């Protein structure tokens, strides 16, 4: 059966979603997108999506494929897991909580003459309501959160600082957990920064590249159709 322009566009949209989710590499995406716009029948379109889920569909892991973690997982899948850490402590040294870890419902961090790093960009959460208490004396702590996380910062700085700055602006997701970051800094500092992970930035770049490539394909297709129309008028 012959394929319509609308059907080709639906296939292109599914391919864009796939590259944005990391299911397709850019090179494979470009080949499939070109094949989609060249397709004339349903039989030519179907193989292009055979190994891809519909946009927004949750897919269970197959075989030994790695299970997505952190920012690659929907917020609902990152809440309600057993805590792997409920606190951190450093004196004349440092601590780090980053990567795929699970924040306890109440997490307390303390540093004296030292430093600490708390990174929530790839983290999971024991509960939808989480409190992170940061206390530092003549030391420092850095808390990194994804732009979409619903985070509230309320701390006190005494001869020091306790505050938030945003490197990557974003709209807070209503599905994310609510994280309250409190505490105090005495002759030290606690900084909270909104920042995307490298994986998130790469997915955004890939999605933008896919959209630009799709727009260029559309312009090229329009030029070809315009050329065919002029040729038909000339033959008439």
C-alpha positions as CSV (number, residue, x, y, z in Angstrom):
1,X,0.0,0.0,0.0
2,X,1.3,3.5,-0.9
3,X,2.5,5.6,2.1
4,X,1.2,9.2,2.6
5,X,3.1,12.3,3.6
6,X,1.5,12.2,7.0
7,X,2.7,8.6,7.6
8,X,6.2,9.5,6.5
9,X,6.2,12.4,9.0
10,X,5.0,10.1,11.8
11,X,7.9,7.8,11.1
12,X,10.3,10.8,11.1
13,X,8.9,12.0,14.5
14,X,9.4,8.5,16.0
15,X,13.0,8.5,14.7
16,X,13.6,11.9,16.3
17,X,12.3,10.6,19.6
18,X,14.6,7.6,19.4
19,X,17.8,9.6,18.8
20,X,16.8,12.0,21.6
21,X,16.4,9.0,24.0
22,X,19.7,7.6,22.9
23,X,18.2,4.6,21.1
24,X,19.8,5.5,17.8
25,X,23.2,6.9,16.9
26,X,23.2,10.0,14.7
27,X,24.7,8.2,11.7
28,X,21.9,5.5,11.8
29,X,19.3,8.2,12.4
30,X,20.3,10.1,9.3
31,X,20.2,6.9,7.2
32,X,16.8,5.9,8.5
33,X,15.4,9.5,8.1
34,X,16.6,9.7,4.5
35,X,15.0,6.2,3.8
36,X,11.7,7.4,5.4
37,X,11.4,10.4,3.1
38,X,12.3,8.2,0.1
39,X,9.8,5.5,1.0
40,X,6.8,5.1,-1.2
41,X,5.0,2.1,0.5
42,X,4.2,0.9,4.0
43,X,6.5,-2.0,3.4
44,X,9.4,0.4,3.1
45,X,8.5,2.3,6.2
46,X,7.8,-0.6,8.6
47,X,11.5,-1.9,8.9
48,X,12.6,1.6,9.9
49,X,10.7,1.3,13.2
50,X,10.7,-2.4,13.8
51,X,13.2,-2.3,16.6
52,X,12.0,0.9,18.2
53,X,9.1,1.5,20.7
54,X,6.4,4.0,20.1
55,X,7.3,7.5,21.5
56,X,6.8,7.7,25.3
57,X,6.3,3.9,25.7
58,X,8.1,2.4,28.7
59,X,10.1,-0.7,27.7
60,X,11.3,-3.4,30.0
61,X,15.0,-4.4,29.8
62,X,15.7,-7.3,27.5
63,X,18.3,-10.0,28.0
64,X,21.5,-8.5,29.5
65,X,20.9,-5.0,28.3
66,X,21.9,-2.4,30.9
67,X,19.1,-1.0,33.0
68,X,18.8,2.8,32.6
69,X,19.7,4.8,35.7
70,X,19.6,8.4,36.9
71,X,18.7,11.0,34.3
72,X,17.9,8.3,31.7
73,X,14.9,7.2,33.8
74,X,11.5,8.9,34.4
75,X,11.1,10.6,37.8
76,X,8.5,8.0,38.9
77,X,11.2,5.3,38.4
78,X,13.7,7.1,40.6
79,X,11.5,7.5,43.7
80,X,10.8,4.8,46.4
81,X,14.1,2.9,46.3
82,X,16.0,1.8,49.5
83,X,18.5,4.4,50.7
84,X,22.1,3.7,50.0
85,X,23.3,6.7,52.1
86,X,21.8,8.8,54.9
87,X,24.8,11.0,55.7
88,X,28.4,12.0,55.1
89,X,31.1,13.3,57.4
90,X,34.5,14.8,56.7
91,X,37.2,16.5,59.0
92,X,40.4,17.6,57.4
93,X,39.3,15.7,54.3
94,X,36.5,15.3,52.0
95,X,33.5,13.1,50.9
96,X,31.6,12.6,47.7
97,X,28.1,11.3,46.8
98,X,27.7,11.1,43.1
99,X,26.5,8.8,40.3
100,X,23.9,6.2,40.8
101,X,23.1,6.3,44.5
102,X,19.9,6.6,46.5
103,X,19.4,9.6,48.8
104,X,17.8,8.8,52.2
105,X,14.6,10.5,53.3
106,X,16.8,12.6,55.6
107,X,20.4,13.0,54.6
108,X,22.8,14.9,56.9
109,X,26.3,16.1,55.8
110,X,29.0,17.7,58.0
111,X,32.4,19.0,57.2
112,X,35.0,20.8,59.3
113,X,38.2,22.1,57.7
114,X,37.2,19.9,54.7
115,X,34.9,19.7,51.8
116,X,32.1,17.6,50.3
117,X,30.3,17.0,47.1
118,X,26.6,15.9,46.8
119,X,25.5,15.3,43.2
120,X,21.8,14.5,42.6
121,X,21.8,14.5,38.8
122,X,21.9,10.7,38.5
123,X,20.6,9.9,42.0
124,X,17.5,8.0,43.1
125,X,15.4,9.0,46.1
126,X,14.0,7.0,49.0
127,X,10.9,9.2,49.2
128,X,9.1,11.9,47.3
129,X,9.9,14.3,50.2
130,X,13.6,14.5,50.9
131,X,15.5,16.8,53.3
132,X,19.3,17.3,52.9
133,X,20.9,19.0,55.9
134,X,24.3,20.6,55.2
135,X,26.5,21.8,58.1
136,X,30.1,23.1,57.5
137,X,32.6,24.9,59.8
138,X,35.5,26.5,58.0
139,X,34.9,24.2,55.1
140,X,32.7,23.9,52.0
141,X,30.1,21.8,50.3
142,X,28.8,21.8,46.8
143,X,25.4,20.4,45.9
144,X,24.6,19.8,42.2
145,X,20.9,19.3,41.2
146,X,19.3,18.8,37.7
147,X,17.4,21.8,36.5
148,X,14.1,19.9,36.5
149,X,14.3,18.9,40.2
150,X,12.0,20.6,42.6
151,X,14.6,21.9,45.0
152,X,14.2,24.5,47.8
153,X,17.3,26.0,49.3
154,X,17.0,27.5,52.8
155,X,20.2,27.8,54.8
156,X,22.1,30.3,56.9
157,X,25.6,31.6,56.3
158,X,27.6,33.1,59.3
159,X,30.7,34.8,58.0
160,X,30.2,32.6,55.0
161,X,27.6,31.8,52.4
162,X,24.7,29.4,51.8
163,X,22.9,29.9,48.5
164,X,21.9,28.7,45.0
165,X,23.0,29.6,41.5
166,X,21.7,28.3,38.2
167,X,24.1,27.4,35.4
168,X,21.4,25.7,33.3
169,X,17.9,27.2,33.5
170,X,15.1,24.7,33.4
171,X,11.4,24.2,34.3
172,X,10.9,22.2,37.4
173,X,9.0,19.0,36.8
174,X,5.8,18.4,38.8
175,X,6.7,14.6,38.8
176,X,10.1,15.2,40.5
177,X,10.7,14.6,44.2
178,X,10.6,17.7,46.5
179,X,14.1,18.2,48.0
180,X,14.7,20.8,50.8
181,X,18.3,21.8,51.3
182,X,18.9,23.3,54.7
183,X,21.6,23.9,57.3
184,X,24.3,26.5,58.0
185,X,27.8,27.5,57.0
186,X,30.2,29.0,59.6
187,X,33.2,30.7,58.1
188,X,32.6,28.5,55.1
189,X,30.2,27.9,52.3
190,X,27.4,25.7,50.9
191,X,26.6,26.2,47.2
192,X,23.7,24.7,45.3
193,X,24.1,24.6,41.5
194,X,21.5,23.6,38.9
195,X,23.5,21.9,36.1
196,X,22.8,19.3,33.5
197,X,24.9,16.1,33.3
198,X,27.1,15.5,30.3
199,X,24.7,12.7,29.2
200,X,21.7,15.1,29.4
201,X,23.6,17.8,27.4
202,X,24.6,15.3,24.7
203,X,21.0,14.1,24.4
204,X,19.8,17.7,24.0
205,X,22.5,18.3,21.3
206,X,21.6,15.1,19.5
207,X,17.9,16.1,19.6
208,X,18.6,19.6,18.2
209,X,20.8,18.1,15.5
210,X,18.1,15.7,14.6
211,X,15.5,18.5,14.3
212,X,17.9,20.6,12.2
213,X,18.6,17.6,9.9
214,X,14.8,16.9,9.7
215,X,14.2,20.6,8.7
216,X,16.8,20.4,6.0
217,X,15.4,17.2,4.6
218,X,12.0,18.9,4.6
219,X,13.4,21.9,2.7
220,X,15.1,19.6,0.2
221,X,11.9,17.6,-0.3
222,X,10.0,20.8,-0.9
223,X,12.6,21.9,-3.5
224,X,12.3,18.6,-5.3
225,X,8.5,18.7,-5.3
226,X,8.7,22.2,-6.7
227,X,11.1,21.1,-9.4
228,X,8.9,18.2,-10.4
229,X,5.9,20.5,-10.6
230,X,7.7,22.9,-12.9
231,X,8.8,20.0,-15.0
232,X,5.3,18.8,-15.3
233,X,4.1,22.2,-16.4
234,X,6.9,22.4,-19.0
235,X,5.9,19.0,-20.5
236,X,2.2,20.1,-20.7
